[in-house]
């Protein structure tokens, strides 16, 4: 608890508490954070501690802890309290019913019931109808019209229950699909992932079937790749755009869907198509929070570099806003994309500044190793071949790298090192043969590890292989 919370706890709870021993215990603990059981017991109960009295002491601690927990929960609840919130209005309706303020009950109930229908708040609607059922069956005379009205409301509640159940179920299924997809990626695409069993079946249409269809498309997308995934996501996007006005919360999901479609085009090497969809996504990023923006921007600028539009990538980054640039993803990884853009246009000083601006050693492990790979490439590009060879050799000698990404970087470092060694082969035919072997392995890696990283490493090293093969000697 903060100092201000403790001060308020003392004012609201301790000072007015009837239990004197609890007050004494709190006073003692406030001054002595480390509990000395014997000293504390003597201070609280004015009698020496013995093991037989331990239960008394533990009970006092339990009572104090309960007061603290109740206070924390109450304060958190008050912070989120608003007279216009649905929860507050629902609590107010319950109070009116308990106190038999039926006119106020009906007035407030009608307003909230209307809102639940207009905004598709199914759980709220069910609770309101249950309250109305209690009200009419206990406080009204038995009447044909009243009971017919209750019958219709109960049917609405049953429909709303299924509608809400569908949303809850699909959200769980969506999370399940997300986790399975990640297991598939983390396990090197060897994990056999499949959809969970379906535990319900809806026979009749319900009001939120259109939203359920959107969620179903998103779930399906986790089990697909390439053009199949794009087709399903395009259906999801179309559905979300149709529902956006009715469900404002979907506005943030639309640019994220576009980003995912762009990523699939990227993985298919359809960089021009990816660029079109990313540019479209950028028009909607104002509704995203900074972390989401950084994901969209990172994918966008990565695709620009793979598209070969290096100057556009540099200019876009320099002219973009600042609110999203505090994310670690941006601090390091977008910086590395920029490194590639500068390297490919022949500017080797700016990427060196970007790399060395932050301490490479303090980065996450696979970020650290990638930074070192870039450093190797920069040394090579600047003609500092001994430094490049030493950096590549040091990377491949380190055996602590175990993750799939780290292993991939080591494999690329090995190819760079082999390229550096091949460049010293005086016999042009032998040198060309060795470089062809390196290129063959490079092409194989590129096909199996397609990211902007592998694209740029493949593009750069292919160019170096071609140039060195054509030279007499490095």
C-alpha positions in Angstrom: 0.0 0.0 0.0 1.1 3.6 -0.7 1.7 6.1 2.1 -1.5 8.0 1.1 -3.5 4.7 1.2 -2.1 3.8 4.6 -3.0 7.3 5.9 -6.6 6.9 4.6 -6.8 3.4 6.0 -5.9 4.7 9.5 -8.5 7.5 9.2 -11.3 5.4 7.8 -10.7 2.1 9.6 -8.2 2.0 12.4 -9.1 5.2 14.2 -12.8 4.2 14.4 -12.2 0.5 15.0 -13.8 -1.0 18.1 -11.1 -3.7 18.6 -8.3 -2.3 20.7 -5.9 -5.2 20.1 -6.2 -4.7 16.4 -5.3 -1.1 16.7 -2.2 -2.0 18.8 -1.1 -4.6 16.3 -1.4 -2.1 13.5 0.6 0.5 15.4 3.3 -2.0 16.2 3.6 -3.3 12.6 3.7 0.2 11.2 6.8 0.9 13.3 8.3 -2.6 13.0 8.1 -4.1 9.4 9.9 -7.2 10.6 7.7 -9.1 13.0 9.2 -10.2 16.3 6.4 -12.4 17.5 7.3 -12.2 21.2 7.7 -8.5 21.3 4.6 -7.9 19.2 2.5 -10.2 21.4 3.6 -8.4 24.5 2.8 -5.0 23.0 -0.6 -6.0 21.8 -1.9 -8.2 24.7 0.2 -6.9 27.6 1.2 -10.5 28.5 4.2 -12.7 27.5 4.0 -14.9 24.4 3.9 -18.7 24.7 3.4 -21.3 22.0 -0.1 -22.1 23.4 -1.1 -18.5 22.7 0.1 -18.6 19.1 -3.4 -19.1 17.7 -4.5 -15.9 19.4 -1.8 -13.9 17.7 -2.4 -15.5 14.3 -6.1 -14.7 14.6 -5.3 -11.0 15.3 -3.1 -10.9 12.2 -5.9 -12.5 10.2 -8.4 -9.9 11.4 -6.1 -7.0 10.5 -5.3 -8.6 7.1 -9.0 -8.9 6.4 -9.6 -5.2 7.2 -6.7 -4.2 4.9 -8.0 -6.4 2.0 -11.5 -5.0 2.4 -10.2 -1.5 2.4 -8.1 -2.1 -0.8 -11.0 -3.6 -2.7 -13.4 -0.8 -1.5 -11.0 1.9 -2.7 -10.5 0.2 -6.1 -14.3 -0.1 -6.4 -14.8 3.6 -5.6 -12.2 4.7 -8.1 -14.2 2.9 -10.9 -17.5 4.1 -9.6 -19.6 6.3 -11.8 -23.3 7.1 -11.3 -23.9 6.7 -15.0 -22.2 3.3 -15.3 -24.3 0.3 -16.0 -23.2 -1.5 -12.8 -24.1 1.5 -10.7 -27.5 1.9 -12.3 -28.1 -1.8 -11.9 -27.2 -1.6 -8.2 -29.6 1.4 -7.9 -32.4 -0.5 -9.5 -31.9 -3.4 -7.0 -32.0 -0.9 -4.1 -35.2 0.7 -5.4 -36.8 -2.8 -5.6 -35.6 -3.7 -2.1 -37.0 -0.5 -0.7 -40.2 -0.8 -2.6 -39.7 2.4 -4.5 -41.5 1.0 -7.5 -41.9 4.2 -9.5 -38.2 4.9 -9.4 -37.5 1.2 -10.1 -39.6 1.2 -13.3 -38.2 4.6 -14.5 -34.6 3.5 -14.1 -35.3 0.0 -15.4 -36.8 1.2 -18.6 -33.9 3.4 -19.4 -31.3 0.7 -18.8 -33.3 -1.9 -20.6 -33.6 0.3 -23.7 -29.8 0.8 -23.6 -29.1 -3.0 -23.2 -31.2 -3.6 -26.4 -29.7 -0.8 -28.4 -26.1 -1.6 -27.6 -26.4 -5.4 -27.5 -25.5 -5.7 -23.8 -26.8 -9.2 -23.4 -25.6 -9.9 -19.9 -27.1 -6.7 -18.6 -30.4 -7.4 -20.4 -30.7 -10.9 -18.7 -30.0 -9.3 -15.3 -32.6 -6.6 -15.9 -35.3 -9.1 -17.0 -34.6 -11.3 -14.0 -35.2 -8.3 -11.7 -38.3 -7.4 -13.6 -39.5 -11.0 -13.2 -39.0 -10.8 -9.4 -40.7 -7.4 -9.3 -43.8 -8.5 -11.1 -44.2 -11.9 -9.6 -43.9 -10.7 -6.0 -45.3 -7.1 -6.1 -48.1 -7.3 -8.8 -51.4 -9.0 -9.0 -51.7 -12.1 -11.2 -52.8 -10.7 -14.5 -53.0 -12.1 -18.0 -51.4 -9.1 -19.8 -48.7 -8.8 -17.2 -47.8 -12.5 -17.4 -47.8 -12.4 -21.2 -45.4 -9.5 -21.1 -43.2 -11.4 -18.7 -43.3 -14.5 -21.0 -42.0 -12.4 -23.9 -39.3 -10.8 -21.7 -38.1 -14.3 -20.5 -37.8 -15.5 -24.1 -35.7 -12.4 -24.8 -33.6 -13.3 -21.8 -33.1 -16.8 -23.0 -32.1 -15.5 -26.4 -29.7 -13.0 -24.8 -28.2 -15.7 -22.6 -27.3 -17.8 -25.7 -26.0 -14.7 -27.5 -23.7 -13.8 -24.6 -22.7 -17.4 -24.2 -21.7 -17.5 -27.9 -19.5 -14.4 -27.4 -17.8 -15.8 -24.2 -17.3 -19.2 -25.9 -15.8 -17.7 -29.1 -13.5 -15.4 -27.1 -12.2 -18.5 -25.3 -11.9 -20.4 -28.6 -10.0 -17.4 -30.1 -7.5 -17.4 -27.3 -7.2 -21.2 -27.6 -6.4 -20.8 -31.4 -3.9 -18.0 -30.6 -2.0 -20.2 -28.1 -2.0 -23.1 -30.5 -0.6 -21.0 -33.3 2.2 -19.7 -31.1 3.0 -23.3 -30.0 3.2 -24.1 -33.7 5.7 -21.3 -34.3 7.7 -21.9 -31.1 8.1 -25.6 -31.9 9.6 -25.0 -35.3 6.3 -25.7 -37.1 6.3 -29.3 -35.8 3.4 -28.8 -33.4 0.2 -30.5 -34.6 -2.4 -27.8 -33.9 -6.2 -28.2 -34.5 -9.4 -26.5 -33.4 -10.9 -27.4 -30.1 -14.1 -29.5 -29.9 -17.4 -27.6 -30.2 -19.4 -27.9 -27.0 -22.7 -26.3 -28.2 -24.9 -25.9 -31.2 -27.4 -23.1 -31.9 -30.5 -24.1 -33.8 -32.2 -20.8 -34.1 -30.7 -17.4 -35.1 -29.7 -15.0 -32.3 -29.1 -11.2 -32.4 -25.3 -11.3 -32.5 -24.8 -13.9 -35.2 -23.1 -11.3 -37.3 -20.5 -10.7 -34.6 -20.1 -14.4 -34.0 -19.4 -14.8 -37.8 -16.6 -12.2 -37.5 -15.1 -14.0 -34.5 -15.3 -17.3 -36.4 -13.3 -15.9 -39.3 -10.7 -14.7 -36.9 -10.5 -18.2 -35.3 -10.2 -19.9 -38.7 -7.4 -17.6 -39.7 -5.1 -19.0 -37.0 -5.2 -22.4 -38.7 -4.5 -21.1 -42.2 -1.6 -19.6 -44.1 -0.9 -17.7 -47.3 -3.8 -17.0 -49.7 -6.3 -19.1 -47.7 -5.6 -17.0 -44.6 -5.8 -13.8 -46.6 -9.2 -14.7 -48.0 -10.6 -15.5 -44.6 -9.1 -12.3 -43.1 -10.6 -10.3 -45.9 -14.0 -11.7 -45.0 -13.4 -10.8 -41.4 -12.3 -7.3 -42.4 -15.4 -6.8 -44.5 -17.6 -8.0 -41.6 -15.8 -5.7 -39.1 -16.3 -2.7 -41.4 -20.0 -3.5 -41.7 -20.4 -3.8 -37.9 -18.1 -0.9 -36.9 -20.8 1.7 -36.5 -22.9 -0.5 -34.3 -19.9 -1.8 -32.4 -17.4 1.2 -32.0 -14.9 -1.1 -30.2 -14.2 -2.8 -33.5 -12.5 0.3 -34.8 -9.2 -0.6 -33.3 -9.4 -4.2 -34.7 -9.7 -3.0 -38.3 -6.1 -1.6 -38.8 -4.8 -4.7 -36.9 -6.6 -7.0 -39.3 -5.2 -5.1 -42.2 -1.7 -5.4 -40.7 -2.2 -9.2 -40.5 -3.3 -9.4 -44.1 -0.2 -7.3 -45.0 2.0 -9.7 -43.1 0.7 -12.7 -45.1 1.4 -10.9 -48.4 4.8 -10.1 -47.0 5.5 -13.8 -46.2 4.4 -14.6 -49.8 7.0 -12.1 -51.0 4.1 -10.0 -52.4 5.7 -6.8 -51.1 3.8 -4.4 -53.4 0.4 -5.9 -52.3 1.5 -5.7 -48.7 2.5 -2.1 -49.1 -1.0 -1.2 -50.4 -2.8 -2.8 -47.4 -0.2 -1.3 -44.9 -0.8 2.2 -46.3 -4.5 1.6 -45.9 -3.9 0.5 -42.3 -1.9 3.6 -41.5 -5.0 5.7 -42.2 -6.7 4.1 -39.1 -3.8 4.0 -36.6 -5.1 7.0 -34.6 -7.5 4.7 -32.8 -4.6 2.4 -31.6 -2.6 2.7 -28.5 1.2 3.2 -28.9 2.2 -0.5 -28.5 -0.3 -1.4 -31.3 1.0 1.5 -33.5 4.5 0.3 -33.1 3.5 -3.2 -34.4 1.8 -1.7 -37.5 4.7 0.7 -38.1 7.3 -2.0 -37.7 5.6 -4.2 -40.2 5.1 -1.3 -42.6 8.7 -0.1 -42.6 10.1 -3.7 -42.7 8.0 -4.3 -45.9 9.3 -1.0 -47.4 12.9 -2.2 -47.0 12.1 -5.6 -48.5 10.3 -3.8 -51.3 13.6 -2.0 -51.9 12.1 1.5 -51.2 14.9 2.4 -48.9 14.7 6.2 -49.1 10.9 6.1 -48.5 11.4 4.0 -45.4 14.0 6.5 -44.0 11.9 9.6 -44.9 8.7 8.0 -43.4 10.5 7.2 -40.1 12.0 10.7 -39.8 8.6 12.4 -40.5 6.5 10.1 -38.3 5.2 11.1 -34.8 7.0 10.5 -31.5 4.2 8.9 -29.4 5.0 5.4 -30.5 8.8 5.5 -30.4 9.2 4.6 -26.7 8.4 1.0 -27.3 11.4 -1.4 -27.1 10.2 -2.9 -30.4 10.8 0.5 -31.9 13.9 1.4 -30.0 15.8 -1.5 -31.3 14.1 -3.4 -34.1 12.8 -0.5 -36.2 16.3 1.0 -35.7 17.7 -2.2 -37.3 15.3 -1.9 -40.3 16.6 1.6 -40.7 20.2 0.2 -40.5 19.4 -2.0 -43.5 17.9 0.9 -45.5 21.1 3.0 -44.9 23.4 0.0 -45.7 21.6 -0.7 -49.0 22.0 2.9 -50.1 25.7 2.9 -49.1 25.5 5.0 -46.0 27.5 3.2 -43.3 27.9 5.9 -40.6 24.3 6.4 -39.6 23.6 2.7 -39.0 26.7 2.5 -36.9 25.3 5.5 -34.8 22.0 3.7 -34.5 23.6 0.4 -33.3 25.9 2.0 -30.8 23.4 4.5 -29.5 22.3 1.9 -26.9 24.5 -0.6 -25.1 24.2 -3.8 -27.2 25.0 -6.0 -24.1 21.9 -4.8 -22.4 19.5 -6.0 -25.1 17.4 -9.2 -24.9 19.5 -12.2 -26.1 18.2 -12.7 -29.6 18.2 -8.9 -30.1 21.8 -8.8 -28.9 23.0 -11.4 -31.4 21.2 -9.7 -34.3 22.8 -6.4 -33.4 26.2 -8.1 -33.6 25.3 -9.6 -37.0 24.5 -6.1 -38.3 27.8 -4.9 -36.7 29.6 -7.6 -38.7 28.0 -6.4 -41.9 28.9 -2.8 -41.2 32.5 -3.6 -40.6 32.6 -5.5 -43.9 30.9 -2.7 -45.7 33.3 -0.1 -44.3 36.3 -2.3 -45.4 37.2 -3.3 -41.9 37.5 -6.9 -42.8 39.5 -8.1 -39.8 36.9 -6.7 -37.5 34.1 -8.3 -39.5 35.8 -11.7 -39.5 36.5 -11.5 -35.8 32.9 -10.5 -35.0 31.4 -13.3 -37.2 33.8 -15.8 -35.6 33.0 -14.8 -32.1 29.2 -15.1 -32.8 29.5 -18.7 -34.1 31.8 -19.8 -31.3 29.3 -18.9 -28.6 27.3 -22.0 -27.7 24.7 -20.4 -25.3 22.3 -19.4 -28.2 19.6 -22.0 -28.3 16.4 -20.4 -29.5 15.3 -20.8 -33.1 15.9 -17.1 -33.9 19.4 -17.2 -32.3 20.3 -20.4 -34.2 19.3 -18.8 -37.5 21.5 -15.8 -36.8 24.4 -18.1 -36.0 23.8 -19.9 -39.3 23.8 -16.6 -41.2 27.0 -15.6 -39.3 28.6 -18.8 -40.4 27.8 -18.0 -44.0 29.2 -14.5 -43.7 32.4 -15.9 -42.1 32.7 -18.5 -44.9 32.2 -15.7 -47.4 35.0 -13.7 -45.8 37.3 -16.7 -45.9 36.4 -17.6 -49.5 37.3 -14.1 -50.6 40.9 -14.8 -49.9 41.0 -17.8 -52.2 43.4 -16.8 -55.0 42.2 -19.3 -57.6 39.1 -17.7 -59.2 37.4 -21.0 -60.1 37.9 -22.5 -56.6 36.7 -19.2 -55.1 33.6 -19.2 -57.4 32.8 -22.8 -56.5 33.0 -22.0 -52.7 30.8 -19.0 -53.1 28.3 -21.0 -55.1 28.2 -23.5 -52.2 27.6 -20.6 -49.8 24.9 -19.2 -52.0 23.1 -22.5 -52.3 22.9 -22.8 -48.5 21.9 -19.1 -48.3 19.0 -19.7 -50.7 17.9 -22.7 -48.7 17.8 -20.8 -45.5 16.0 -17.9 -47.2 13.1 -20.1 -48.3 12.6 -21.7 -44.9 13.1 -18.6 -42.6 11.3 -15.9 -44.5 11.2 -12.6 -42.5 12.5 -9.2 -43.3 15.7 -10.2 -41.5 16.3 -13.3 -43.8 15.2 -11.2 -46.9 17.7 -8.5 -46.2 20.5 -10.9 -45.2 19.9 -13.0 -48.4 19.8 -9.9 -50.5 23.0 -8.4 -49.1 25.1 -11.6 -49.0 23.9 -12.6 -52.5 25.2 -9.2 -53.7 28.5 -9.7 -51.9 28.9 -13.3 -53.3 28.3 -12.0 -56.9 30.8 -9.1 -56.5 33.6 -11.3 -54.9 33.1 -14.0 -57.5 33.8 -11.5 -60.2 36.9 -10.0 -58.6 40.4 -11.3 -58.8 40.8 -11.2 -55.0 39.2 -9.2 -52.1 
